[in-house]
Amino acid sequence: MRFSSEFVVDLNLLEENFHKLKSLAPKNEVIFMVKANAYGHGLIEVVKFAADKLGVRVFGCASLGEALAIKKETSVPDIEIWVFSDLDLETHLESYRESDIFPVLSNLSQVKFVVESQIQIPLIIKLNTGMNRLGVLESDYTDAIDLLKASGHSSIKHLMTHFSHSFFKIKDGDKTHRQYSKFLEFKELLINSKITLESSSVSNSGAIEQQFGLDETHIRPGLMLYGPRSVGSFKEEEEIWNGKVISSLKTKIINIESVKKGTPIGYGGHVCHADGVLAFLPLGYGDGVLTYYTGANIHHKEAIGRIIGRISMDITVVHFNIEDANKIKVGDEVKFWDHSQKRVVEFASQTKSIPYQMFTSITSRVAKSYIYK
C-alpha cells in the first residue's frame, strides 16, 4: 500500500455529472454502468452513492461476480443489477433468480437456454446491429421471435443494442443510423408478433452526448458519468459534454536530482534530452502508471515536466527544465491528472491510451479516498 500516493474520488462531481446527464435526457431512465470496478473508481462505493444520493435503481456490470459483490456488500434495497457479458448461465442460472440479478442475453442459444429452463427471470435481450461483438445476430432475429412465441413469452422486459461509432459525430445515413434502423426493425417484428416490449435502450455515452436514441425509455451512460467526454476532441470549438473528471491521481516527489543533457536514466539507459531537474515519483507500473506513459506531460505549479526513461515497477521519473528548478521540491504534491476533463483527455492522447484504460489500470496498491460535501 502506498502512503504518499492516492486516487481521490470526488463524489460531489459524480453528483454534478449525473444532474448534467439528466438535463440532456430528462425523460429517460438511467442504467448506470459500473463495470470494471465502476471504471476504476470503486464498485461498492459508487453503487451505494448512486443508489442512496442519486436515486439510481438500475446498474449495469460486466460479470455475475461483480453483481454478487454489489448484492453482498451494499445491502441497498430495491435495485436491479444487470450482467452484460460474463454470464455463465449454465452453471449459475439459479443464482440469477435467487439474487434478483438479470442476465443480458446476447445470442440465440442463451435466449433458448433461459426460455426452456422454465426459471422465471425477466428477459433482457441485446441485438447485434453492427457492433459485431455481442448480441443476437440479425440472421437469428426471426428464430428468436419464434422461440419466444413457442415458449409462451408474451413480453420482453428490455431490448437493447450497442453503437460502435457513436464517439464520432453522428450524421444522417452513418453507421449509427444504420444500426438504429436495424434495432427499430426488430421492434416492429415484436409488435407484429404481438410480443410486448416493456422498455428499451440504445444510447451509450457518445449517443447521449449527441442526444441520439433518446426516444427509447432508457439510456446507458458509462464514461460520461465519470467525467470525460466520448465525442470529438478539444481542438474542436463545440463542447458537447462538459462533465468534470471525478478522480485525481496524486503523489509526492520523493527525490530530486540535477541532470545534464546526455546522462543515462534508468533501465536501458535512456539518454536525457536536456539539462534540467529530475523529480522521482513513487508510482510505477505496479500501481497502474503504465510503461507507455513515457513522454506524457506532468503539470506542477506553473511548470510542465515530461515523463522520461523507462517507467519501472515503483518509480516514474519526470524531467523539468532548468529554469523551473526552484519550483520543484521534495514533498511537493504532484498530480498525474486532476478534475479537468481537458487534462485527462490530453494525457490519454499523449500516452496513446484512453481515459477508460487510465482509470481502470490503477491497482489496489494505491489507496482510494472519497470526498462528499
C-alpha positions in Angstrom: 0.0 0.0 0.0 1.2 3.5 -0.9 1.2 6.2 1.8 2.4 9.1 -0.3 0.0 8.4 -3.3 -3.7 8.4 -3.5 -6.6 8.0 -6.0 -9.1 10.6 -4.9 -12.7 10.3 -6.0 -14.9 13.3 -5.5 -18.5 12.1 -5.3 -19.7 15.7 -5.4 -18.6 15.8 -9.0 -20.3 12.5 -9.7 -23.5 14.1 -8.4 -22.9 17.1 -10.6 -22.3 15.0 -13.7 -25.4 13.0 -13.0 -27.5 16.1 -12.9 -25.9 17.3 -16.2 -26.8 14.0 -17.7 -30.4 14.3 -16.6 -30.6 17.7 -18.2 -29.6 16.1 -21.5 -32.1 13.3 -21.2 -34.7 14.3 -18.7 -37.3 11.8 -19.9 -35.1 8.7 -19.8 -34.5 6.2 -17.0 -30.8 5.5 -16.3 -29.0 2.2 -16.5 -25.9 3.3 -14.5 -22.8 1.4 -15.8 -20.4 0.3 -13.1 -18.5 -2.4 -14.8 -14.7 -2.8 -14.2 -14.9 -1.6 -10.6 -17.0 1.4 -11.6 -14.5 2.4 -14.3 -11.8 2.1 -11.7 -13.5 4.3 -9.1 -14.7 1.7 -6.7 -17.7 -0.5 -7.4 -19.3 -0.7 -4.0 -18.8 3.0 -3.1 -20.1 4.3 -6.4 -23.2 2.0 -6.3 -24.0 3.0 -2.7 -23.7 6.6 -3.5 -25.7 6.5 -6.8 -28.5 4.5 -5.1 -28.7 6.5 -1.9 -28.0 10.0 -3.1 -28.9 10.0 -6.8 -31.9 7.6 -6.7 -30.5 5.2 -9.3 -32.3 1.9 -9.4 -30.7 0.0 -12.2 -27.0 -0.8 -12.5 -25.0 -2.5 -15.3 -21.9 -4.6 -14.7 -19.9 -7.0 -16.8 -19.9 -10.2 -14.7 -22.0 -12.2 -12.3 -19.2 -11.9 -9.8 -19.5 -8.1 -9.9 -23.2 -8.3 -9.5 -23.0 -10.7 -6.5 -20.4 -8.4 -4.9 -22.9 -5.5 -5.2 -25.6 -7.6 -3.6 -23.4 -8.8 -0.8 -21.6 -5.6 0.1 -24.1 -2.8 -0.4 -27.3 -4.1 1.1 -29.1 -1.4 -1.0 -32.8 -2.4 -1.3 -34.9 -2.2 -4.5 -32.1 -2.0 -7.1 -31.7 -4.1 -10.2 -28.3 -5.3 -11.4 -27.9 -6.3 -15.0 -25.0 -8.5 -16.1 -23.9 -7.6 -19.7 -21.3 -10.1 -20.8 -19.8 -12.8 -18.5 -23.0 -14.6 -17.7 -22.0 -18.3 -17.0 -25.7 -19.2 -17.3 -25.3 -22.9 -17.5 -23.7 -23.0 -14.0 -25.4 -20.1 -12.3 -28.9 -19.6 -13.7 -30.5 -20.3 -10.3 -28.2 -17.7 -8.7 -29.7 -15.1 -11.0 -33.2 -15.9 -9.9 -32.4 -16.2 -6.2 -30.4 -12.9 -6.2 -32.7 -10.8 -8.4 -29.8 -10.3 -10.8 -30.7 -10.1 -14.5 -28.6 -11.5 -17.4 -28.4 -9.6 -20.7 -28.9 -12.4 -23.2 -26.6 -11.8 -26.2 -27.1 -14.8 -28.6 -29.8 -17.1 -29.7 -28.5 -20.1 -27.6 -28.7 -18.0 -24.4 -32.3 -17.0 -25.2 -33.1 -20.6 -25.9 -31.5 -21.8 -22.7 -33.3 -19.3 -20.5 -36.8 -19.7 -22.0 -36.6 -23.5 -22.0 -35.3 -23.6 -18.4 -38.7 -22.6 -17.0 -36.8 -20.5 -14.4 -38.7 -17.2 -14.1 -36.3 -14.4 -14.8 -37.0 -11.3 -16.8 -36.0 -11.4 -20.5 -33.4 -8.8 -21.4 -32.1 -9.2 -24.9 -29.3 -7.5 -26.7 -29.2 -7.3 -30.5 -26.1 -7.3 -32.7 -27.0 -4.5 -35.2 -23.4 -4.0 -36.4 -21.1 -3.7 -33.4 -20.2 -7.4 -34.1 -19.2 -8.1 -30.5 -22.2 -9.4 -28.5 -25.8 -9.6 -29.4 -28.4 -11.8 -31.2 -27.4 -11.9 -34.8 -29.6 -10.3 -37.5 -29.8 -13.7 -39.2 -31.3 -15.1 -35.9 -33.9 -12.4 -35.3 -36.8 -14.4 -36.7 -35.8 -17.5 -34.9 -35.5 -15.6 -31.6 -39.1 -14.3 -32.0 -40.4 -17.8 -33.0 -38.7 -19.2 -29.9 -40.3 -16.6 -27.6 -43.8 -17.3 -29.1 -43.3 -21.1 -28.9 -42.3 -20.8 -25.2 -45.3 -18.7 -24.4 -43.4 -15.5 -23.7 -45.7 -12.6 -24.5 -43.3 -9.8 -23.3 -39.7 -8.8 -23.1 -38.5 -6.7 -20.1 -35.9 -4.9 -22.1 -34.4 -4.7 -25.6 -31.0 -3.1 -26.3 -28.2 -2.7 -28.8 -24.8 -1.1 -28.7 -23.4 1.6 -31.1 -19.9 1.1 -32.3 -19.4 4.6 -33.8 -21.2 7.0 -31.5 -17.9 8.6 -30.4 -17.9 10.1 -33.9 -20.2 13.0 -34.8 -23.5 11.4 -35.8 -24.6 12.2 -39.3 -27.6 11.1 -41.4 -27.0 7.8 -43.0 -23.9 6.9 -41.0 -23.2 3.6 -39.2 -25.0 4.7 -36.0 -28.2 5.5 -38.0 -27.9 2.1 -39.8 -27.6 0.3 -36.5 -30.6 2.1 -35.1 -32.7 1.3 -38.2 -32.0 -2.4 -37.6 -33.0 -2.1 -34.0 -36.3 -0.4 -34.9 -36.9 -3.2 -37.5 -36.7 -5.8 -34.7 -39.0 -3.8 -32.6 -41.5 -3.8 -35.5 -41.2 -7.6 -35.7 -42.1 -7.8 -32.0 -45.1 -5.7 -32.5 -46.3 -7.8 -35.4 -45.8 -10.9 -33.4 -47.8 -9.4 -30.5 -44.9 -9.5 -28.1 -44.9 -6.6 -25.7 -41.7 -4.7 -25.1 -41.6 -3.1 -21.7 -38.5 -0.9 -22.1 -35.5 -0.4 -24.4 -32.2 1.4 -24.7 -29.6 2.2 -27.4 -27.8 5.3 -26.2 -24.3 4.8 -24.7 -22.3 7.9 -23.6 -21.4 9.1 -27.1 -25.0 8.9 -28.3 -26.4 10.6 -25.1 -23.9 13.4 -25.6 -25.4 13.9 -29.1 -29.0 13.3 -27.8 -29.4 10.4 -30.2 -31.7 7.4 -29.5 -33.5 9.2 -26.6 -36.9 8.1 -27.9 -36.2 4.8 -26.1 -37.2 4.5 -22.5 -33.7 4.1 -21.0 -30.1 5.3 -21.5 -26.9 3.6 -20.6 -24.3 6.2 -19.6 -20.8 4.9 -18.8 -17.6 7.1 -19.2 -19.5 10.4 -19.2 -20.7 9.8 -15.6 -17.0 9.7 -14.5 -16.2 12.9 -16.4 -14.5 12.5 -19.8 -16.4 13.1 -23.0 -16.7 10.5 -25.7 -17.2 12.6 -28.7 -14.8 14.8 -30.6 -11.5 16.4 -29.4 -10.5 19.6 -27.6 -9.3 21.0 -30.9 -12.9 21.5 -31.9 -14.8 24.5 -30.7 -18.0 22.8 -29.9 -18.2 21.4 -26.4 -20.8 18.6 -26.3 -20.2 17.2 -22.8 -18.7 19.4 -20.0 -18.6 16.9 -17.3 -15.8 17.0 -14.6 -13.5 14.1 -14.0 -14.5 12.7 -10.6 -11.0 11.4 -9.8 -7.4 12.6 -9.5 -4.2 10.6 -9.2 -1.8 12.3 -6.9 1.6 11.5 -5.3 4.6 13.3 -3.8 8.1 13.9 -5.0 10.5 11.7 -3.1 13.8 12.8 -4.6 15.2 15.5 -6.8 18.4 15.5 -8.9 20.0 17.9 -11.3 20.8 16.3 -14.6 22.9 17.1 -17.6 22.0 16.5 -21.2 23.2 13.1 -22.3 23.0 11.5 -18.9 21.6 7.9 -19.0 18.4 7.5 -16.9 17.0 4.2 -15.5 16.6 0.8 -17.2 18.0 0.8 -20.7 20.0 4.0 -20.1 17.6 6.4 -21.8 19.6 9.5 -22.7 18.4 12.7 -21.1 17.5 15.2 -23.8 18.4 18.4 -22.0 19.8 19.9 -18.8 17.3 20.1 -16.0 15.9 18.7 -12.9 14.6 15.2 -12.3 11.7 14.6 -10.0 11.3 11.0 -8.8 7.7 9.9 -8.1 6.8 6.8 -6.1 4.4 5.4 -8.7 5.1 2.9 -11.5 3.6 0.1 -13.5 2.9 -1.8 -10.2 0.5 1.0 -9.4 -1.1 1.3 -12.8 1.2 4.0 -14.3 1.8 2.1 -17.4 5.2 1.8 -19.2 3.9 3.6 -22.3 3.2 6.7 -20.3 6.7 7.8 -21.0 6.7 11.1 -22.9 3.5 12.4 -21.3 3.4 15.8 -19.6 3.1 16.4 -15.9 1.8 19.8 -14.8 3.2 21.1 -11.5 2.6 24.6 -10.2 3.4 26.7 -13.3 5.8 24.2 -14.7 5.3 21.4 -17.2 7.5 18.4 -16.9 7.8 15.3 -19.1 8.0 11.7 -18.0 11.3 10.3 -19.3 13.1 7.0 -19.4 11.5 3.6 -18.8 8.9 3.6 -16.1 9.7 1.0 -13.6 7.5 -1.0 -11.2 7.8 1.5 -8.4 9.2 4.8 -9.8 8.4 7.3 -12.5 11.0 10.0 -13.4 9.8 13.4 -14.6 12.2 15.9 -16.3 11.7 19.7 -15.7 13.5 22.4 -17.5 16.4 24.0 -15.6 14.6 27.4 -15.3 11.8 25.6 -13.3 14.2 24.1 -10.7 13.1 26.5 -7.9 9.5 25.3 -8.3 10.3 21.6 -7.7 10.8 20.4 -4.1 10.9 17.1 -2.3 7.5 16.5 -0.7 5.6 18.5 -3.3 2.3 17.0 -4.3 2.1 16.2 -8.0 -1.0 15.1 -9.9 -0.9 12.9 -13.0 -4.4 14.2 -13.7 -7.0 16.2 -11.9 -10.6 17.0 -12.4 -10.1 18.8 -15.7 -11.7 16.9 -18.5 -9.3 18.5 -20.9 -6.2 17.5 -18.9 -7.3 13.8 -18.8 -8.0 13.7 -22.5 -4.7 15.3 -23.3 -2.9 12.9 -21.0 -4.6 9.9 -22.7 -3.7 11.3 -26.1 -0.1 11.8 -25.2 0.1 8.2 -24.0 -1.8 6.8 -26.9 -4.3 5.5 -24.4 -7.9 6.3 -23.5 -9.4 7.6 -20.2 -11.1 4.2 -19.5 -7.8 2.4 -19.5 -6.1 5.1 -17.4 -8.8 4.8 -14.7 -9.1 1.0 -14.6 -5.4 0.4 -14.6 -4.8 1.9 -11.1 -4.0 -1.0 -8.8 -5.0 -1.8 -5.2 -1.5 -0.6 -4.1 -2.9 3.0 -4.5 -5.4 3.8 -1.8 -8.7 5.3 -2.8 -10.3 8.1 -0.8 -13.8 9.6 -1.2 -15.0 13.2 -0.8 -18.6 14.2 -0.4 -19.8 17.6 0.8 
